[in-house]
Amino acid sequence: MATGRSFGSFFKEKRIELSLTLRQFCEKYNLDAGNISKMERGIFPPPKSEGLLKKYAKLLNLKEGTDDWYLFFDLAAAETGRFPRELMEKDVLKRMPLLFRTLRGKKLTKEKLDKLIRIIKES
């Protein structure tokens, strides 16, 4: 099932869960409030740097290996046109063009996409 969330909205959601305003969060961690605000609103894309993403994830109190940790990195990858690191293995990458051609040839409704995701999760 797709989340429908953007990286920026997820970032903001996690910051708010820490009970910190944008200004408080940025002052606490010495970040530029204007840039973080633009990122949360989707004006700036997520960082491409894995190191910076890890820093932000830790500042947002995301625990490595949790669903939120992976969602954070997956949203960043999707919005910057990259594959998550775990999918960069040669065997997986070799099969991706076939998957894309197959999906491109089908008219995927939201329901069909959700069904495909459920099948993949159950594997």
DOTOR-941053 format. One record per atom (N, C-alpha, C, O): residue number from 0; residue in three letters; x, y, z. Coordinates in Angstrom, 3 decimals, decimal comma. Example, Ala and Ser with C-alpha at 12.3 -4.5 7.8 and 13.67 -1.06 7.14 Angstrom:
<sites>
[0 ALA [13,190 -5,690 7,800]]
[0 ALA [12,300 -4,500 7,800]]
[0 ALA [13,200 -3,300 7,800]]
[0 ALA [14,236 -3,319 8,465]]
[1 SER [12,850 -2,250 7,080]]
[1 SER [13,670 -1,060 7,140]]
[1 SER [12,900 0,030 7,870]]
[1 SER [13,409 1,138 8,039]]
</sites>
This chain:
<sites>
[0 MET [0,847 -1,167 0,000]]
[0 MET [0,000 0,000 0,000]]
[0 MET [0,899 1,240 0,000]]
[0 MET [1,800 1,356 0,831]]
[1 ALA [0,655 2,152 -0,922]]
[1 ALA [1,456 3,362 -1,025]]
[1 ALA [1,153 4,304 0,134]]
[1 ALA [0,039 4,337 0,656]]
[2 THR [2,177 5,074 0,524]]
[2 THR [1,993 5,954 1,669]]
[2 THR [1,321 7,255 1,284]]
[2 THR [0,599 7,842 2,089]]
[3 GLY [1,549 7,717 0,059]]
[3 GLY [1,001 8,998 -0,360]]
[3 GLY [1,709 10,178 0,273]]
[3 GLY [1,297 11,320 0,071]]
[4 ARG [2,757 9,934 1,028]]
[4 ARG [3,494 10,994 1,706]]
[4 ARG [4,670 11,438 0,859]]
[4 ARG [5,198 10,691 0,036]]
[5 SER [5,054 12,661 1,087]]
[5 SER [6,274 13,167 0,482]]
[5 SER [7,376 13,132 1,544]]
[5 SER [7,101 13,024 2,739]]
[6 PHE [8,616 13,224 1,089]]
[6 PHE [9,735 13,264 2,015]]
[6 PHE [9,573 14,437 2,973]]
[6 PHE [9,729 14,282 4,184]]
[7 GLY [9,259 15,610 2,427]]
[7 GLY [9,134 16,813 3,253]]
[7 GLY [8,042 16,708 4,300]]
[7 GLY [8,237 17,110 5,447]]
[8 SER [6,889 16,169 3,910]]
[8 SER [5,795 16,048 4,883]]
[8 SER [6,135 15,024 5,960]]
[8 SER [5,753 15,190 7,118]]
[9 PHE [6,854 13,963 5,583]]
[9 PHE [7,273 12,966 6,563]]
[9 PHE [8,299 13,567 7,523]]
[9 PHE [8,234 13,342 8,732]]
[10 PHE [9,240 14,327 6,981]]
[10 PHE [10,242 15,016 7,799]]
[10 PHE [9,535 15,914 8,815]]
[10 PHE [9,845 15,882 10,006]]
[11 LYS [8,595 16,705 8,337]]
[11 LYS [7,854 17,628 9,217]]
[11 LYS [7,067 16,863 10,278]]
[11 LYS [7,056 17,245 11,449]]
[12 GLU [6,414 15,789 9,865]]
[12 GLU [5,643 14,962 10,804]]
[12 GLU [6,537 14,454 11,935]]
[12 GLU [6,154 14,501 13,104]]
[13 LYS [7,713 13,975 11,587]]
[13 LYS [8,630 13,436 12,603]]
[13 LYS [9,193 14,558 13,489]]
[13 LYS [9,406 14,356 14,685]]
[14 ARG [9,431 15,729 12,908]]
[14 ARG [9,901 16,864 13,713]]
[14 ARG [8,830 17,275 14,715]]
[14 ARG [9,134 17,541 15,877]]
[15 ILE [7,595 17,329 14,276]]
[15 ILE [6,486 17,706 15,159]]
[15 ILE [6,307 16,664 16,268]]
[15 ILE [5,972 17,016 17,399]]
[16 GLU [6,528 15,381 15,946]]
[16 GLU [6,439 14,334 16,974]]
[16 GLU [7,465 14,551 18,085]]
[16 GLU [7,286 14,068 19,203]]
[17 LEU [8,538 15,278 17,775]]
[17 LEU [9,540 15,612 18,794]]
[17 LEU [9,122 16,834 19,606]]
[17 LEU [9,850 17,276 20,495]]
[18 SER [7,942 17,377 19,294]]
[18 SER [7,407 18,576 19,952]]
[18 SER [8,325 19,781 19,755]]
[18 SER [8,517 20,589 20,663]]
[19 LEU [8,889 19,884 18,547]]
[19 LEU [9,758 21,010 18,228]]
[19 LEU [9,192 21,788 17,049]]
[19 LEU [8,803 21,213 16,033]]
[20 THR [9,154 23,114 17,208]]
[20 THR [8,800 23,946 16,066]]
[20 THR [9,967 23,900 15,087]]
[20 THR [11,050 23,418 15,418]]
[21 LEU [9,739 24,395 13,907]]
[21 LEU [10,810 24,438 12,915]]
[21 LEU [11,996 25,223 13,456]]
[21 LEU [13,139 24,779 13,352]]
[22 ARG [11,726 26,377 14,028]]
[22 ARG [12,798 27,224 14,558]]
[22 ARG [13,546 26,525 15,706]]
[22 ARG [14,776 26,558 15,758]]
[23 GLN [12,802 25,897 16,619]]
[23 GLN [13,444 25,190 17,734]]
[23 GLN [14,330 24,051 17,237]]
[23 GLN [15,454 23,880 17,708]]
[24 PHE [13,817 23,272 16,279]]
[24 PHE [14,569 22,153 15,720]]
[24 PHE [15,865 22,655 15,094]]
[24 PHE [16,937 22,096 15,326]]
[25 CYS [15,755 23,712 14,300]]
[25 CYS [16,926 24,232 13,601]]
[25 CYS [17,933 24,867 14,557]]
[25 CYS [19,141 24,717 14,374]]
[26 GLU [17,447 25,570 15,567]]
[26 GLU [18,360 26,158 16,551]]
[26 GLU [19,061 25,069 17,363]]
[26 GLU [20,258 25,156 17,636]]
[27 LYS [18,300 24,046 17,742]]
[27 LYS [18,862 22,960 18,551]]
[27 LYS [19,989 22,239 17,817]]
[27 LYS [20,975 21,830 18,431]]
[28 TYR [19,839 22,084 16,492]]
[28 TYR [20,815 21,311 15,726]]
[28 TYR [21,639 22,165 14,757]]
[28 TYR [22,321 21,639 13,878]]
[29 ASN [21,566 23,485 14,930]]
[29 ASN [22,362 24,409 14,118]]
[29 ASN [22,121 24,204 12,611]]
[29 ASN [23,065 24,065 11,834]]
[30 LEU [20,846 24,187 12,222]]
[30 LEU [20,455 24,021 10,829]]
[30 LEU [19,838 25,315 10,320]]
[30 LEU [19,361 26,131 11,109]]
[31 ASP [19,846 25,504 9,019]]
[31 ASP [19,248 26,683 8,401]]
[31 ASP [17,733 26,495 8,316]]
[31 ASP [17,255 25,623 7,590]]
[32 ALA [16,985 27,303 9,049]]
[32 ALA [15,522 27,157 9,106]]
[32 ALA [14,882 27,366 7,739]]
[32 ALA [13,904 26,698 7,404]]
[33 GLY [15,426 28,289 6,947]]
[33 GLY [14,868 28,538 5,612]]
[33 GLY [14,993 27,314 4,720]]
[33 GLY [14,053 26,962 4,007]]
[34 ASN [16,137 26,672 4,759]]
[34 ASN [16,346 25,486 3,918]]
[34 ASN [15,503 24,303 4,388]]
[34 ASN [14,934 23,581 3,570]]
[35 ILE [15,424 24,107 5,690]]
[35 ILE [14,613 23,002 6,220]]
[35 ILE [13,139 23,252 5,907]]
[35 ILE [12,421 22,323 5,538]]
[36 SER [12,687 24,486 6,050]]
[36 SER [11,307 24,830 5,724]]
[36 SER [11,009 24,523 4,259]]
[36 SER [9,969 23,946 3,939]]
[37 LYS [11,919 24,908 3,378]]
[37 LYS [11,722 24,661 1,939]]
[37 LYS [11,726 23,167 1,641]]
[37 LYS [10,991 22,707 0,767]]
[38 MET [12,541 22,412 2,355]]
[38 MET [12,563 20,970 2,166]]
[38 MET [11,242 20,356 2,652]]
[38 MET [10,666 19,501 1,979]]
[39 GLU [10,771 20,795 3,818]]
[39 GLU [9,515 20,259 4,345]]
[39 GLU [8,337 20,580 3,424]]
[39 GLU [7,392 19,796 3,333]]
[40 ARG [8,386 21,714 2,750]]
[40 ARG [7,290 22,113 1,858]]
[40 ARG [7,461 21,594 0,439]]
[40 ARG [6,619 21,851 -0,421]]
[41 GLY [8,548 20,864 0,185]]
[41 GLY [8,756 20,291 -1,132]]
[41 GLY [9,345 21,240 -2,151]]
[41 GLY [9,408 20,917 -3,337]]
[42 ILE [9,781 22,414 -1,702]]
[42 ILE [10,403 23,379 -2,608]]
[42 ILE [11,836 22,934 -2,908]]
[42 ILE [12,293 23,023 -4,048]]
[43 PHE [12,535 22,460 -1,888]]
[43 PHE [13,865 21,873 -2,047]]
[43 PHE [13,706 20,356 -2,022]]
[43 PHE [12,907 19,834 -1,244]]
[44 PRO [14,451 19,644 -2,858]]
[44 PRO [14,390 18,174 -2,825]]
[44 PRO [15,124 17,636 -1,606]]
[44 PRO [15,894 18,356 -0,969]]
[45 PRO [14,886 16,375 -1,283]]
[45 PRO [15,654 15,752 -0,196]]
[45 PRO [17,138 15,737 -0,563]]
[45 PRO [17,485 15,767 -1,744]]
[46 PRO [17,996 15,691 0,423]]
[46 PRO [19,426 15,589 0,114]]
[46 PRO [19,735 14,271 -0,590]]
[46 PRO [19,085 13,255 -0,347]]
[47 LYS [20,725 14,304 -1,454]]
[47 LYS [21,171 13,077 -2,120]]
[47 LYS [22,239 12,376 -1,304]]
[47 LYS [22,454 11,173 -1,458]]
[48 SER [22,902 13,112 -0,446]]
[48 SER [23,983 12,572 0,367]]
[48 SER [23,432 11,616 1,422]]
[48 SER [22,586 11,987 2,235]]
[49 GLU [23,925 10,381 1,392]]
[49 GLU [23,490 9,411 2,398]]
[49 GLU [23,905 9,855 3,796]]
[49 GLU [23,184 9,629 4,768]]
[50 GLY [25,073 10,488 3,888]]
[50 GLY [25,540 10,965 5,184]]
[50 GLY [24,617 12,012 5,774]]
[50 GLY [24,312 11,978 6,967]]
[51 LEU [24,165 12,953 4,935]]
[51 LEU [23,250 13,991 5,419]]
[51 LEU [21,889 13,399 5,754]]
[51 LEU [21,258 13,804 6,731]]
[52 LEU [21,433 12,447 4,953]]
[52 LEU [20,166 11,783 5,259]]
[52 LEU [20,247 11,049 6,594]]
[52 LEU [19,309 11,094 7,390]]
[53 LYS [21,372 10,373 6,837]]
[53 LYS [21,537 9,667 8,120]]
[53 LYS [21,548 10,665 9,279]]
[53 LYS [20,967 10,409 10,333]]
[54 LYS [22,211 11,799 9,075]]
[54 LYS [22,244 12,831 10,121]]
[54 LYS [20,822 13,296 10,430]]
[54 LYS [20,428 13,351 11,595]]
[55 TYR [20,048 13,632 9,389]]
[55 TYR [18,674 14,085 9,598]]
[55 TYR [17,839 12,999 10,264]]
[55 TYR [17,054 13,284 11,168]]
[56 ALA [18,004 11,755 9,821]]
[56 ALA [17,229 10,656 10,406]]
[56 ALA [17,503 10,541 11,898]]
[56 ALA [16,583 10,347 12,692]]
[57 LYS [18,759 10,661 12,270]]
[57 LYS [19,102 10,569 13,689]]
[57 LYS [18,579 11,767 14,470]]
[57 LYS [18,131 11,617 15,607]]
[58 LEU [18,631 12,963 13,867]]
[58 LEU [18,095 14,149 14,543]]
[58 LEU [16,589 14,023 14,751]]
[58 LEU [16,038 14,547 15,719]]
[59 LEU [15,934 13,322 13,830]]
[59 LEU [14,485 13,108 13,940]]
[59 LEU [14,150 11,909 14,818]]
[59 LEU [12,988 11,522 14,942]]
[60 ASN [15,184 11,323 15,428]]
[60 ASN [15,024 10,191 16,346]]
[60 ASN [14,486 8,938 15,644]]
[60 ASN [13,744 8,156 16,240]]
[61 LEU [14,862 8,757 14,383]]
[61 LEU [14,486 7,547 13,661]]
[61 LEU [15,523 6,477 13,982]]
[61 LEU [16,725 6,710 13,861]]
[62 LYS [15,060 5,334 14,383]]
[62 LYS [15,955 4,242 14,755]]
[62 LYS [16,291 3,405 13,517]]
[62 LYS [15,406 2,981 12,773]]
[63 GLU [17,590 3,180 13,318]]
[63 GLU [18,040 2,414 12,160]]
[63 GLU [17,387 1,039 12,151]]
[63 GLU [17,318 0,355 13,172]]
[64 GLY [16,906 0,651 10,965]]
[64 GLY [16,278 -0,659 10,794]]
[64 GLY [14,779 -0,670 11,005]]
[64 GLY [14,133 -1,682 10,734]]
[65 THR [14,197 0,436 11,487]]
[65 THR [12,746 0,484 11,698]]
[65 THR [12,037 0,840 10,387]]
[65 THR [12,665 1,290 9,428]]
[66 ASP [10,733 0,630 10,366]]
[66 ASP [9,946 0,993 9,184]]
[66 ASP [10,089 2,475 8,867]]
[66 ASP [10,219 2,849 7,702]]
[67 ASP [10,068 3,324 9,898]]
[67 ASP [10,208 4,769 9,663]]
[67 ASP [11,570 5,110 9,070]]
[67 ASP [11,671 5,985 8,211]]
[68 TRP [12,616 4,426 9,522]]
[68 TRP [13,969 4,645 8,979]]
[68 TRP [13,977 4,352 7,471]]
[68 TRP [14,439 5,160 6,667]]
[69 TYR [13,452 3,175 7,116]]
[69 TYR [13,443 2,799 5,702]]
[69 TYR [12,531 3,707 4,880]]
[69 TYR [12,867 4,060 3,750]]
[70 LEU [11,387 4,085 5,436]]
[70 LEU [10,486 4,978 4,719]]
[70 LEU [11,161 6,313 4,448]]
[70 LEU [11,043 6,853 3,348]]
[71 PHE [11,859 6,844 5,422]]
[71 PHE [12,587 8,111 5,284]]
[71 PHE [13,549 8,040 4,087]]
[71 PHE [13,561 8,932 3,239]]
[72 PHE [14,351 6,972 4,030]]
[72 PHE [15,324 6,822 2,945]]
[72 PHE [14,654 6,494 1,616]]
[72 PHE [15,115 6,944 0,567]]
[73 ASP [13,573 5,716 1,644]]
[73 ASP [12,860 5,382 0,409]]
[73 ASP [12,191 6,608 -0,205]]
[73 ASP [12,223 6,788 -1,423]]
[74 LEU [11,587 7,446 0,626]]
[74 LEU [10,973 8,668 0,120]]
[74 LEU [12,026 9,586 -0,495]]
[74 LEU [11,802 10,176 -1,551]]
[75 ALA [13,173 9,702 0,169]]
[75 ALA [14,259 10,536 -0,361]]
[75 ALA [14,741 9,984 -1,698]]
[75 ALA [14,952 10,746 -2,642]]
[76 ALA [14,916 8,675 -1,787]]
[76 ALA [15,389 8,058 -3,031]]
[76 ALA [14,376 8,268 -4,157]]
[76 ALA [14,743 8,636 -5,272]]
[77 ALA [13,107 8,032 -3,855]]
[77 ALA [12,071 8,170 -4,878]]
[77 ALA [11,996 9,593 -5,414]]
[77 ALA [11,856 9,799 -6,619]]
[78 GLU [12,088 10,568 -4,527]]
[78 GLU [11,958 11,965 -4,958]]
[78 GLU [13,197 12,503 -5,659]]
[78 GLU [13,132 13,538 -6,323]]
[79 THR [14,318 11,815 -5,520]]
[79 THR [15,539 12,255 -6,207]]
[79 THR [15,878 11,326 -7,367]]
[79 THR [16,960 11,421 -7,947]]
[80 GLY [14,956 10,429 -7,705]]
[80 GLY [15,132 9,569 -8,867]]
[80 GLY [16,202 8,505 -8,709]]
[80 GLY [16,844 8,111 -9,682]]
[81 ARG [16,392 8,045 -7,491]]
[81 ARG [17,407 7,029 -7,233]]
[81 ARG [16,757 5,767 -6,686]]
[81 ARG [15,630 5,796 -6,191]]
[82 PHE [17,474 4,674 -6,782]]
[82 PHE [17,037 3,434 -6,169]]
[82 PHE [17,580 3,364 -4,754]]
[82 PHE [18,701 3,806 -4,501]]
[83 PRO [16,816 2,824 -3,840]]
[83 PRO [17,373 2,582 -2,503]]
[83 PRO [18,603 1,683 -2,609]]
[83 PRO [18,665 0,807 -3,472]]
[84 ARG [19,563 1,899 -1,746]]
[84 ARG [20,837 1,177 -1,781]]
[84 ARG [20,650 -0,337 -1,821]]
[84 ARG [21,396 -1,039 -2,502]]
[85 GLU [19,650 -0,842 -1,088]]
[85 GLU [19,437 -2,287 -1,029]]
[85 GLU [19,052 -2,868 -2,384]]
[85 GLU [19,235 -4,063 -2,618]]
[86 LEU [18,523 -2,039 -3,272]]
[86 LEU [18,107 -2,521 -4,592]]
[86 LEU [19,207 -2,378 -5,638]]
[86 LEU [18,985 -2,678 -6,812]]
[87 MET [20,369 -1,932 -5,233]]
[87 MET [21,451 -1,685 -6,174]]
[87 MET [22,288 -2,942 -6,449]]
[87 MET [23,307 -2,855 -7,135]]
[88 GLU [21,887 -4,083 -5,939]]
[88 GLU [22,606 -5,319 -6,206]]
[88 GLU [22,449 -5,677 -7,679]]
[88 GLU [21,400 -5,429 -8,273]]
[89 LYS [23,482 -6,252 -8,263]]
[89 LYS [23,492 -6,539 -9,699]]
[89 LYS [22,305 -7,386 -10,141]]
[89 LYS [21,681 -7,093 -11,161]]
[90 ASP [21,987 -8,431 -9,384]]
[90 ASP [20,892 -9,310 -9,794]]
[90 ASP [19,560 -8,570 -9,823]]
[90 ASP [18,739 -8,798 -10,711]]
[91 VAL [19,348 -7,696 -8,865]]
[91 VAL [18,105 -6,928 -8,815]]
[91 VAL [18,085 -5,918 -9,956]]
[91 VAL [17,084 -5,807 -10,663]]
[92 LEU [19,180 -5,180 -10,146]]
[92 LEU [19,238 -4,170 -11,197]]
[92 LEU [19,050 -4,767 -12,586]]
[92 LEU [18,433 -4,140 -13,448]]
[93 LYS [19,571 -5,964 -12,816]]
[93 LYS [19,423 -6,600 -14,128]]
[93 LYS [17,959 -6,882 -14,448]]
[93 LYS [17,574 -6,901 -15,616]]
[94 ARG [17,143 -7,102 -13,422]]
[94 ARG [15,731 -7,442 -13,642]]
[94 ARG [14,817 -6,218 -13,691]]
[94 ARG [13,661 -6,323 -14,101]]
[95 MET [15,320 -5,083 -13,282]]
[95 MET [14,469 -3,889 -13,225]]
[95 MET [13,916 -3,466 -14,592]]
[95 MET [12,743 -3,103 -14,669]]
[96 PRO [14,707 -3,496 -15,676]]
[96 PRO [14,125 -3,108 -16,971]]
[96 PRO [12,922 -3,965 -17,366]]
[96 PRO [11,957 -3,454 -17,935]]
[97 LEU [12,973 -5,256 -17,068]]
[97 LEU [11,836 -6,125 -17,356]]
[97 LEU [10,620 -5,701 -16,540]]
[97 LEU [9,505 -5,648 -17,059]]
[98 LEU [10,836 -5,405 -15,278]]
[98 LEU [9,737 -4,934 -14,431]]
[98 LEU [9,151 -3,637 -14,994]]
[98 LEU [7,931 -3,496 -15,084]]
[99 PHE [10,008 -2,700 -15,370]]
[99 PHE [9,528 -1,421 -15,903]]
[99 PHE [8,759 -1,617 -17,209]]
[99 PHE [7,701 -1,017 -17,401]]
[100 ARG [9,283 -2,453 -18,105]]
[100 ARG [8,589 -2,704 -19,383]]
[100 ARG [7,227 -3,341 -19,123]]
[100 ARG [6,237 -2,990 -19,766]]
[101 THR [7,185 -4,269 -18,186]]
[101 THR [5,933 -4,942 -17,863]]
[101 THR [4,924 -3,957 -17,293]]
[101 THR [3,762 -3,942 -17,700]]
[102 LEU [5,369 -3,138 -16,355]]
[102 LEU [4,463 -2,170 -15,734]]
[102 LEU [4,024 -1,102 -16,731]]
[102 LEU [2,876 -0,659 -16,705]]
[103 ARG [4,935 -0,691 -17,607]]
[103 ARG [4,612 0,343 -18,586]]
[103 ARG [3,536 -0,149 -19,549]]
[103 ARG [2,699 0,633 -20,000]]
[104 GLY [3,558 -1,439 -19,863]]
[104 GLY [2,598 -2,002 -20,800]]
[104 GLY [1,226 -2,243 -20,197]]
[104 GLY [0,279 -2,563 -20,915]]
[105 LYS [1,114 -2,094 -18,906]]
[105 LYS [-0,158 -2,337 -18,213]]
[105 LYS [-0,755 -1,007 -17,757]]
[105 LYS [-0,038 -0,065 -17,422]]
[106 LYS [-2,057 -0,957 -17,755]]
[106 LYS [-2,745 0,188 -17,175]]
[106 LYS [-2,981 -0,144 -15,708]]
[106 LYS [-3,956 -0,811 -15,360]]
[107 LEU [-2,080 0,326 -14,853]]
[107 LEU [-2,173 -0,008 -13,436]]
[107 LEU [-3,091 0,965 -12,716]]
[107 LEU [-2,814 2,162 -12,636]]
[108 THR [-4,170 0,440 -12,203]]
[108 THR [-5,029 1,240 -11,351]]
[108 THR [-4,419 1,240 -9,956]]
[108 THR [-3,513 0,458 -9,671]]
[109 LYS [-4,907 2,100 -9,104]]
[109 LYS [-4,437 2,127 -7,716]]
[109 LYS [-4,676 0,774 -7,064]]
[109 LYS [-3,832 0,291 -6,309]]
[110 GLU [-5,813 0,161 -7,349]]
[110 GLU [-6,144 -1,135 -6,759]]
[110 GLU [-5,160 -2,209 -7,225]]
[110 GLU [-4,709 -3,026 -6,421]]
[111 LYS [-4,824 -2,213 -8,524]]
[111 LYS [-3,884 -3,213 -9,040]]
[111 LYS [-2,487 -2,993 -8,463]]
[111 LYS [-1,784 -3,954 -8,148]]
[112 LEU [-2,092 -1,747 -8,328]]
[112 LEU [-0,784 -1,465 -7,743]]
[112 LEU [-0,748 -1,908 -6,286]]
[112 LEU [0,238 -2,496 -5,841]]
[113 ASP [-1,818 -1,630 -5,539]]
[113 ASP [-1,889 -2,077 -4,147]]
[113 ASP [-1,830 -3,603 -4,063]]
[113 ASP [-1,193 -4,151 -3,163]]
[114 LYS [-2,494 -4,291 -4,999]]
[114 LYS [-2,467 -5,756 -5,017]]
[114 LYS [-1,047 -6,252 -5,294]]
[114 LYS [-0,584 -7,190 -4,646]]
[115 LEU [-0,355 -5,634 -6,248]]
[115 LEU [1,021 -6,010 -6,560]]
[115 LEU [1,923 -5,811 -5,344]]
[115 LEU [2,779 -6,649 -5,059]]
[116 ILE [1,736 -4,730 -4,645]]
[116 ILE [2,539 -4,459 -3,446]]
[116 ILE [2,268 -5,508 -2,378]]
[116 ILE [3,195 -5,977 -1,718]]
[117 ARG [1,003 -5,879 -2,203]]
[117 ARG [0,666 -6,926 -1,224]]
[117 ARG [1,338 -8,252 -1,595]]
[117 ARG [1,855 -8,952 -0,725]]
[118 ILE [1,328 -8,593 -2,882]]
[118 ILE [1,956 -9,837 -3,332]]
[118 ILE [3,447 -9,814 -3,036]]
[118 ILE [4,004 -10,805 -2,564]]
[119 ILE [4,092 -8,690 -3,310]]
[119 ILE [5,526 -8,571 -3,061]]
[119 ILE [5,814 -8,674 -1,568]]
[119 ILE [6,767 -9,342 -1,166]]
[120 LYS [5,004 -8,024 -0,748]]
[120 LYS [5,214 -8,070 0,703]]
[120 LYS [5,053 -9,482 1,254]]
[120 LYS [5,744 -9,864 2,199]]
[121 GLU [4,141 -10,261 0,664]]
[121 GLU [3,880 -11,610 1,164]]
[121 GLU [4,951 -12,594 0,731]]
[121 GLU [5,027 -13,695 1,276]]
[122 SER [5,780 -12,224 -0,236]]
[122 SER [6,822 -13,131 -0,742]]
[122 SER [7,913 -13,340 0,261]]
[122 SER [8,864 -14,075 -0,006]]
</sites>
